[in-house]
Amino acid sequence: MTENRLPGADFVRAAACLTVLFHHLAQRMSKQHDLGWMEWLRPFSDMGTLGVAMFFVLSGFLLARPFWQALDRGEPMPSLRTYAMRRAARILPGYWAALLVTFALTITVFGFALDWQLVLRLVAGIFVVADWHWVTLFPVEVNGPLWSISFEVTSYLLLPLGFALLFVASRWAGQGWQSRLMWVGVLALPILAHWLFTRYYRVDLRQRGWDYGLIGGAKFWMPRFNPFGFFAMFAIGSLAAGLQVRWTKYRKGLFDLVALIAIGWAVQRMVVQYDAPTPDSWGWLGVPYGFPWFVLAVALFLAAAPSGLWLGRALDNALMRYIARISFGIYIWHYLVLELVRLYWDPLIQHGTAVDPVRFAVTSTIITGVTIVVAHISYTMLEEPMIRWARRRELGGATRSGLSPVVS
């Protein structure tokens, strides 16, 4: 395993974005009709939401590794300036482009009236603080998946705070396995904050529910959807990174077995999600996506796969690596592409209306193909150049900053 690649991570990233894409396609299938050979896609209508949880676990896993490495070596925390620059360069250009393009099309093509709420939501999205209120939770119409970006950025901010506590505690408690146990204590803080948020945060109950649009849906999600619950998922991924750093010297088939068990566990939790009464499957204390079991399964896979002999490398094949590379573009553009295809190509692909398997397959293929092309362009012409620009701006490079290349 090289420093630049963690076997299994690309597979998780690719699986996460495809799961979300299939989820939004499957939502368009009629619940009253059997679509024959396209029925394989239907389970994603419910369990596809778990792709978001996979992204949060993976981000926590990748971003925490340099902190664990510095802690174990007795070094200071990695450069927060470099950390912030890399995160901004990786996330903001593509996200802002999708946000602004969607906002413009919302008014000019989809016919939404420009009012104070649309502007407020856009401003909250630009400053990635949309995750604190139901009015702003969805920063634009038409492109719903952009809601998660503010939640992820909040997790980026909270991660160094958690490690700051750990670095201070390590002065008297030491490094090694005891620091991993202390991280469990850090993990308890966002869970407590989530409980307090759900207990005391008040949501306007008027026009609450998905029948009233995205703001009505946000009222249904909140307060159980909040930054603290999502950071708890992120922090479990960070704990997996702590385990992996301790296991990084090993190459044993036992870790392949553990990773394989983790995949089986994750699939079992997805089946449970499919049978859940609501697609968001509230878990402990109302944290979404059946927390913590599915999150733990993904985290266990990420912790074990890099130290295995073959499974992680087999799953990280050329196709998965390519999808992983453009996965952020797939995530931020696919829903807008879907809505444009619905508007200009297939008006019958409304929510729950697709009844013809051939037509649905053709339309889904067009949506997927156009999304991949747009994501490829986004990565090669916007995301990757900004990543390279940020690297050139770093003082001293990745080695001196303490942040490994895998973070980006």
Buried (B, 14 or more C-beta within 10 A) or exposed (E): BEEEBBBBBBBBBBBBBBBBBBBBBBBBBBEEEEBEEBEEBBBBBBBBBBBBBBBBBBBBBBBBBBBBBBBBEEEEBBBEEBBBBBBBBBBBBBBBBBBBBBBEBBEEEBEBEEEEEBEBBBEBBBEBBBBBBBBBBBBBBBBBBBBBBBBBBBBBEBBBEBBBBBBEBBEEEEBEEEBBEBBEEBBEBBBEBBBEBBEEBEBEEEEBEEEBEBBBBBBBBBBBBBBBBBBBBBBBBBBBBBBBBBBBEEBEEEBBEBBBBBBEBBEEBBEBBBEBEEBBBBBBBBBBBBBBBBBBBBBBBBBBBBBBBEBBBBBBEEEBBBBBBBBBBBBBBBBBBBBBBBBEBBEBBEEEBBBBBEBBBEBBEBBBEBBBBBBBBBBEEBBBEBBEEBBEEBEEEBEEBBBBBBBB
